């Protein structure tokens, strides 16, 4: 029988799930932007510059950025936000007491394009189903509840 969340952890799970949903979507969007930036740099030899001689935002040849390098900034932001994403998945994983495979799968969501979007839906559904079955198992059914006679 798989492990179930501890009774004392049940109130913490909805907030942890919401934080996971937010970090999952942000990480997924940043990863897609990063993939676009890498393709732009590899296939076209361009980087994105902000505030340079060519205007507010401009594509310039790779290695010639003189102002703010948006391409480099995107790499850094995704890297740091991936750490926040890892913290959010570790929290869900530890609260739900799932096996290590789920942790590894969720961690891949931040490095495989589009995976975080699919996993976000699946993980939240899995957790909510598990919690509702846990709560439903702890409360008596309506037909089992005793009713006091009225006088």
C-alpha atoms as a printed R data frame, in Angstrom:
    type eleno elety resid chain resno       x      y       z
1   ATOM     1    CA   UNK     A     1   0.000  0.000   0.000
2   ATOM     2    CA   UNK     A     2   1.454  3.400  -0.951
3   ATOM     3    CA   UNK     A     3   2.084  5.920   1.776
4   ATOM     4    CA   UNK     A     4  -0.624  8.473   2.454
5   ATOM     5    CA   UNK     A     5  -0.194 12.082   3.584
6   ATOM     6    CA   UNK     A     6  -0.024 12.521   7.338
7   ATOM     7    CA   UNK     A     7  -3.120 13.899   9.008
8   ATOM     8    CA   UNK     A     8  -1.188 16.899  10.330
9   ATOM     9    CA   UNK     A     9   0.003 17.763   6.792
10  ATOM    10    CA   UNK     A    10  -3.453 17.859   5.158
11  ATOM    11    CA   UNK     A    11  -4.033 21.602   5.809
12  ATOM    12    CA   UNK     A    12  -0.630 22.444   4.246
13  ATOM    13    CA   UNK     A    13  -1.278 20.674   0.953
14  ATOM    14    CA   UNK     A    14  -3.669 23.143  -0.787
15  ATOM    15    CA   UNK     A    15  -1.207 26.026  -0.377
16  ATOM    16    CA   UNK     A    16   1.697 23.865  -1.512
17  ATOM    17    CA   UNK     A    17  -0.313 22.768  -4.557
18  ATOM    18    CA   UNK     A    18  -1.118 26.372  -5.459
19  ATOM    19    CA   UNK     A    19   2.546 27.359  -5.138
20  ATOM    20    CA   UNK     A    20   3.484 24.370  -7.331
21  ATOM    21    CA   UNK     A    21   0.925 25.409  -9.965
22  ATOM    22    CA   UNK     A    22   2.325 28.941 -10.121
23  ATOM    23    CA   UNK     A    23   5.971 27.868 -10.268
24  ATOM    24    CA   UNK     A    24   5.171 25.178 -12.832
25  ATOM    25    CA   UNK     A    25   3.569 27.611 -15.255
26  ATOM    26    CA   UNK     A    26   6.267 30.263 -14.814
27  ATOM    27    CA   UNK     A    27   9.038 27.682 -15.236
28  ATOM    28    CA   UNK     A    28   7.342 26.296 -18.361
29  ATOM    29    CA   UNK     A    29   7.006 29.730 -19.943
30  ATOM    30    CA   UNK     A    30  10.613 30.634 -19.119
31  ATOM    31    CA   UNK     A    31  11.784 27.326 -20.585
32  ATOM    32    CA   UNK     A    32   9.908 27.961 -23.828
33  ATOM    33    CA   UNK     A    33  11.390 31.462 -24.056
34  ATOM    34    CA   UNK     A    34  14.812 29.990 -23.374
35  ATOM    35    CA   UNK     A    35  14.354 27.406 -26.131
36  ATOM    36    CA   UNK     A    36  13.365 30.178 -28.538
37  ATOM    37    CA   UNK     A    37  16.442 32.156 -27.529
38  ATOM    38    CA   UNK     A    38  18.724 29.163 -28.058
39  ATOM    39    CA   UNK     A    39  17.237 28.497 -31.505
40  ATOM    40    CA   UNK     A    40  17.640 32.174 -32.385
41  ATOM    41    CA   UNK     A    41  21.281 32.103 -31.339
42  ATOM    42    CA   UNK     A    42  22.196 28.739 -32.915
43  ATOM    43    CA   UNK     A    43  20.374 29.044 -36.246
44  ATOM    44    CA   UNK     A    44  20.472 32.782 -36.845
45  ATOM    45    CA   UNK     A    45  23.466 33.880 -34.759
46  ATOM    46    CA   UNK     A    46  21.426 36.550 -32.982
47  ATOM    47    CA   UNK     A    47  20.977 37.682 -29.393
48  ATOM    48    CA   UNK     A    48  18.429 40.066 -27.898
49  ATOM    49    CA   UNK     A    49  19.737 43.419 -26.713
50  ATOM    50    CA   UNK     A    50  17.787 45.971 -24.701
51  ATOM    51    CA   UNK     A    51  18.540 49.672 -24.629
52  ATOM    52    CA   UNK     A    52  21.334 49.602 -27.162
53  ATOM    53    CA   UNK     A    53  22.101 51.630 -30.257
54  ATOM    54    CA   UNK     A    54  19.398 49.826 -32.264
55  ATOM    55    CA   UNK     A    55  16.486 50.774 -30.007
56  ATOM    56    CA   UNK     A    56  14.625 49.517 -26.974
57  ATOM    57    CA   UNK     A    57  14.760 45.837 -28.063
58  ATOM    58    CA   UNK     A    58  16.842 44.629 -30.967
59  ATOM    59    CA   UNK     A    59  18.295 41.469 -32.458
60  ATOM    60    CA   UNK     A    60  22.053 41.857 -32.752
61  ATOM    61    CA   UNK     A    61  24.751 39.421 -33.892
62  ATOM    62    CA   UNK     A    62  25.843 37.048 -31.118
63  ATOM    63    CA   UNK     A    63  28.742 38.374 -29.101
64  ATOM    64    CA   UNK     A    64  28.157 42.020 -30.028
65  ATOM    65    CA   UNK     A    65  25.714 42.989 -27.269
66  ATOM    66    CA   UNK     A    66  26.815 46.286 -25.717
67  ATOM    67    CA   UNK     A    67  23.747 47.100 -23.604
68  ATOM    68    CA   UNK     A    68  21.557 44.750 -21.528
69  ATOM    69    CA   UNK     A    69  21.814 41.182 -22.805
70  ATOM    70    CA   UNK     A    70  18.256 39.810 -22.601
71  ATOM    71    CA   UNK     A    71  19.441 36.413 -23.846
72  ATOM    72    CA   UNK     A    72  21.859 36.027 -20.943
73  ATOM    73    CA   UNK     A    73  19.279 37.410 -18.528
74  ATOM    74    CA   UNK     A    74  16.777 34.800 -19.649
75  ATOM    75    CA   UNK     A    75  19.294 32.034 -18.943
76  ATOM    76    CA   UNK     A    76  19.935 33.362 -15.454
77  ATOM    77    CA   UNK     A    77  16.256 33.941 -14.592
78  ATOM    78    CA   UNK     A    78  15.239 30.460 -15.754
79  ATOM    79    CA   UNK     A    79  18.087 28.894 -13.803
80  ATOM    80    CA   UNK     A    80  17.163 30.586 -10.551
81  ATOM    81    CA   UNK     A    81  13.444 30.052 -11.029
82  ATOM    82    CA   UNK     A    82  14.095 26.377 -11.698
83  ATOM    83    CA   UNK     A    83  15.537 26.212  -8.171
84  ATOM    84    CA   UNK     A    84  12.283 27.687  -6.804
85  ATOM    85    CA   UNK     A    85  10.355 25.149  -8.911
86  ATOM    86    CA   UNK     A    86  12.454 22.323  -7.433
87  ATOM    87    CA   UNK     A    87  11.626 23.549  -3.930
88  ATOM    88    CA   UNK     A    88   7.912 23.563  -4.758
89  ATOM    89    CA   UNK     A    89   7.962 20.032  -6.164
90  ATOM    90    CA   UNK     A    90   9.966 18.757  -3.207
91  ATOM    91    CA   UNK     A    91   7.354 20.225  -0.860
92  ATOM    92    CA   UNK     A    92   4.470 18.541  -2.698
93  ATOM    93    CA   UNK     A    93   6.365 15.280  -2.988
94  ATOM    94    CA   UNK     A    94   7.246 15.175   0.709
95  ATOM    95    CA   UNK     A    95   3.770 16.211   1.902
96  ATOM    96    CA   UNK     A    96   2.053 13.661  -0.338
97  ATOM    97    CA   UNK     A    97   4.662 10.983   0.508
98  ATOM    98    CA   UNK     A    98   4.942  9.751  -3.076
99  ATOM    99    CA   UNK     A    99   7.735  7.510  -4.340
100 ATOM   100    CA   UNK     A   100  10.978  8.897  -5.760
101 ATOM   101    CA   UNK     A   101   9.819  8.374  -9.353
102 ATOM   102    CA   UNK     A   102   7.273 11.172  -9.025
103 ATOM   103    CA   UNK     A   103   9.938 13.551  -7.735
104 ATOM   104    CA   UNK     A   104  12.209 12.795 -10.670
105 ATOM   105    CA   UNK     A   105   9.373 13.122 -13.181
106 ATOM   106    CA   UNK     A   106   8.312 16.490 -11.750
107 ATOM   107    CA   UNK     A   107  11.939 17.692 -11.805
108 ATOM   108    CA   UNK     A   108  12.068 16.936 -15.539
109 ATOM   109    CA   UNK     A   109   9.169 19.349 -16.001
110 ATOM   110    CA   UNK     A   110  11.570 22.262 -15.722
111 ATOM   111    CA   UNK     A   111  13.978 21.020 -18.388
112 ATOM   112    CA   UNK     A   112  11.767 19.347 -21.019
113 ATOM   113    CA   UNK     A   113   9.694 21.872 -22.992
114 ATOM   114    CA   UNK     A   114   5.911 21.672 -22.459
115 ATOM   115    CA   UNK     A   115   6.217 18.906 -19.824
116 ATOM   116    CA   UNK     A   116   5.591 21.246 -16.893
117 ATOM   117    CA   UNK     A   117   2.192 22.210 -18.339
118 ATOM   118    CA   UNK     A   118   1.067 18.592 -18.675
119 ATOM   119    CA   UNK     A   119   2.472 17.580 -15.305
120 ATOM   120    CA   UNK     A   120   0.882 20.530 -13.529
121 ATOM   121    CA   UNK     A   121  -2.580 19.277 -14.440
122 ATOM   122    CA   UNK     A   122  -1.765 15.645 -13.676
123 ATOM   123    CA   UNK     A   123  -0.012 16.275 -10.345
124 ATOM   124    CA   UNK     A   124  -2.738 18.561  -9.013
125 ATOM   125    CA   UNK     A   125  -5.446 16.092 -10.060
126 ATOM   126    CA   UNK     A   126  -3.555 13.181  -8.473
127 ATOM   127    CA   UNK     A   127  -3.001 15.067  -5.216
128 ATOM   128    CA   UNK     A   128  -6.584 16.308  -4.953
129 ATOM   129    CA   UNK     A   129  -7.955 12.835  -5.689
130 ATOM   130    CA   UNK     A   130  -5.707 11.320  -3.065
131 ATOM   131    CA   UNK     A   131  -6.673 13.959  -0.490
132 ATOM   132    CA   UNK     A   132 -10.411 13.708  -1.178
133 ATOM   133    CA   UNK     A   133 -10.317  9.927  -0.886
134 ATOM   134    CA   UNK     A   134  -8.387 10.290   2.360
135 ATOM   135    CA   UNK     A   135 -10.862 12.794   3.762
136 ATOM   136    CA   UNK     A   136 -13.817 10.752   2.502
137 ATOM   137    CA   UNK     A   137 -12.447  7.649   4.233
138 ATOM   138    CA   UNK     A   138 -12.207  9.515   7.546
139 ATOM   139    CA   UNK     A   139 -15.769 10.884   7.587
140 ATOM   140    CA   UNK     A   140 -18.756  8.641   8.116
141 ATOM   141    CA   UNK     A   141 -21.286  8.263   5.331
142 ATOM   142    CA   UNK     A   142 -24.667  9.845   5.750
143 ATOM   143    CA   UNK     A   143 -26.442  6.507   6.064
144 ATOM   144    CA   UNK     A   144 -24.035  5.386   8.776
145 ATOM   145    CA   UNK     A   145 -24.471  8.449  10.973
146 ATOM   146    CA   UNK     A   146 -26.707  8.016  13.959
147 ATOM   147    CA   UNK     A   147 -29.586 10.381  14.349
148 ATOM   148    CA   UNK     A   148 -30.812 11.293  17.801
149 ATOM   149    CA   UNK     A   149 -34.543 10.783  18.301
150 ATOM   150    CA   UNK     A   150 -36.547 13.939  18.823
151 ATOM   151    CA   UNK     A   151 -38.731 14.245  21.931
